[in-house]
C-alpha cells in the first residue's frame, strides 16, 4: 500500500521526463517526483540542453534516475519516444521538467489503472483543480483543438494537450508513434482511441509559466497541432508487436559528449545546365 491509500497491486511506475534547458527547475522537480514514494524509475531524456542541465544530470547520483541523452535537439515528441522505449515499469507516466504540473497528483492519476478500470488516464486542467490564470487565447485555442480531436476520436476529453498522460505499458508498446515535437499529444490520444482503450480523465493542478519564465510553446505549435489532429485522427497505423524495453545503454547517444547543433540537411547539387547552341539563320538568296 503506497501513499494516499493507493494500492499498486505489485505494478511498477516509470516516469518519463523530457528535458530541454530546465536547469532552474530540474533539481526541484526530481525531488518532488521522488517524494511521491510510488515511482520505480525516473527516465530523464536530455534533449541536448545547453544551459547546464546536462552537466547537473551527469553529476547526479540517484538510484532511481536513468539519464538518456540526445546529441542534438530533436523535440519533445522524440524525447518521449526515447523514454517510452526504455521504460521497464508496468505503468508509464509523462512528466514535464518544469514546475507547471505537481507530482502530488500522481495517486489520483494512477488509481484508475491500478484499480483495473482504465488503460489510459489523461489529466485535465479544466475539471476543478487549482490552476494559475494565464492567457485567454491559449485557453480558447486549447478548447478548440480538444474539441476537434474529440470529433475525430469520439472521446469527450476536456484537455487533450495536458502534459499528464498515464498508460499501461502493454498499451504503449502497441503504439507506433512518429511525432518529434508537440504533435505527440494529439498523436497519443488518437492512437489510444483507435485501439479502443478505456480512457479516464482526472483533474490536476496547474501552475503555468509565462514566456519570461521559460514557456516554450508558441502559436506555431498551435497551428502544427491542428495539422497533427487531422493527420492522426483521419489515418490509422497498424499495431506493432510488443517488444521488451530496450536497455538505456543501447538507446542513448553518448551522455559524455557535449550537445551538438542539429545537422543541417545536405544541399542538393544543382543540375548542370547544357550549353546553349545558337541556331544559324538560313541564308536567303536574292
Helices and strands as residue ranges (DSSP letters): G 3-5, E 13-19, H 26-35, E 41-46, H 53-58, E 65-69, H 76-86, E 91-94, G 103-105, H 106-114, E 120-124, H 136-153, E 165-168, H 169-172, H 184-195, E 199-203, G 211-213, H 219-233, H 248-251
